């Protein structure tokens, strides 16, 4: 990225920098930064609300995943799914996911198994495109890769980090490496090459969210969401008005928050009018 990154790659590092962006799904003129600390710390209420929910989210996660594992596997959907493609698996096989929300569509079964977490995401107003738990096996790594899309950023809420604070579980974005620490929210750009390492003797668990890029307008988010909707419901493009309206009603029903007691305007992260794809393990490559 060189001087295209904010802040620019330091002088003298141009030839050795690993700060490359690869985004075939690309919208021009969006700010490019490896780490978005200012957004997390200074700007967004959703980040503060989600951070405050960390103890409750972690307690629920441990209860469901460990104490109620049989129920999770019996009632859950695609529990700890691996990558769907050999290309994604080539980055590393230690990463698995358990999806709550995918492209605006809640996974009803999993959301009901994790109501505290789902409600925290929904009620915080986070502009989430996806939300899922991700595990990373002990003594495993993920090779440098891009997530191909520059109009979403990636947020991690570390839940269980073995040897927390001892730099055993690390994430590198561009030229900078940081460690995950429990409860500390981080936001970064995964269209920039990034990699991960777990050198500890136990599995690392995070809550991972993908959010709209802050530079996008509401109209741009709506347009992108409509593309996602059409991938799931091609009938939205039908020239037959009744067919198109029927598809729209179906798409709308699929975006509604599945926990009745918290149902509000629908959509993901408390937002309006956003629906998404039902495929749940595409992002397991990360």
Buried (B, 14 or more C-beta within 10 A) or exposed (E): BEEEBEEBBEEEEEEEBBBEBBBEEEBEEBEBBBBBEEBBEEEBEBBBBBBEBBEEBBEBBBEBBEEBEEEBEEEBBBBBBBBBEEEBBEBBBBBBBBBBBBBBBBBBBBBBBBBBBBBBBBBBBBBBBBBBBBBBBBEBBBEBBBBEBBBBBBBBBBBBBBBBEEBBBBBBBBBEBBBBBBBBBBBBBBBBBBBBBBBBEBBBBBBBBBBBBBEBEEEBBBEBBBEBBBBBBEBBEBEEEEEBEBBBEBBBEBBBBBBEEEEEEBBBBBBEBBBBBEBBBBBBBB
